[in-house]
Amino acid sequence: MGSELGSLVAAKLEAEPWVGKLVGIDVDPPRRRLHRAEFHLLQPSQRERIVDVVTKFNPHVVINLSVWEPDARAGLVHARQFTADAATAIIGAAAECPALESMVVRSGIEVYGRGRNSPTRPDEAAALHPTSEYGRMLADIERQAREVGRRVKIAVGKLRLAPVLGKHVPSPLGRLLRQPIVPYSLLADAPFAVIEDGDAARAFVAAAACRLDTPVNIVAPGAITALQAIARGRRVPLPLVGPEWWAAGKLSHLLGAPIPEHVIELMHRGRLADGAKAQEVLGFVPALTTPDVIDHLYAWESVVRIGSISSNIEGVA
């Protein structure tokens, strides 16, 4: 509930007439004003505390958004550990709640992988063959939720999100595309799709409301390539072939925009998915297309550093 997406989902849940009490957990306080939700500041490693909070609340629905994308809020090692700890604690605690009817977990279209034989635009029936560490992290969350769902006989919905971009969403892809000079794959400038954070939040609310019991891809309509995105953002394109990505990754890391494995995979091979099932099952249609989301990305204000003016201020009203 402390992340941008988590607090946005919580705010939308508060506005739903079918939602009674609402409890959230995170390592950071909520990023927006919440009026009814009860919040607990807990680390993913505090398993006993998390289990105690969840079981005492005894929810009807659990939404697990505790996913740390590598190089978004934490590096790969910590992101993997935090995600695993949170999933074990929250999903395990949910299994002990007698009132529980449904669980919705965050996943991503990275679970399909991008091998040579992978479908270009997989639907939910496609086999899971994650080819990045982030994809494997998400597939493991799905596996844990599925096992608990079968054991305690509850509905388990899995929302496989395209890369999430939003004004305050920490995203390695978003940071990379906003750099003054942006690398792209000269030999394979493949298309990809994204989803805006507000649309992603609406999908979670819809999934919780209908007690979703199936995986669903959440993908904005349309697609874009890295070079097309660079042109829309008026950035300087840097064409690269395979070996040069290593050096580009090191340089980008120094500039504050690390390029994790799954983002390099996206830049090389693209990342698309069939999102038709979302409308069929959830009645959900994204408000923004992929090009719209990219345009919004470049419309965000950049950080401007100014010198201190405190020495010229004699008093503050």
Buried (B, 14 or more C-beta within 10 A) or exposed (E): BBBBBBBBBBBBBEEEEEBEEBBBBBBEEBBEEBEEBEBBEBBBEBBEBBBBBBBEBEBBBBBBBBBBBBBBBBEBEEBBBBBBBBBBBBBBBBBEBEEBEBBBBBBBBBBBBBEEEBBEBBBBEBEBBBBBBBBBBBBBBBEBBBEBBEEBEBBBBBBBBBBBBBBEBBBBBBBBBBBEEBBBBBEBBBBBBBBBBBBBBBBBBBBBBBBBBEBBBBBBEBBBBBBBBBEBBEBEBBEBEEEBBEEBBEBBEEEEBBBBBBBBBBBBBBBBBBBEBBEEBBEBEBEBBBBBBBBBBBEEEEEEEEEEEEEEEEEEE
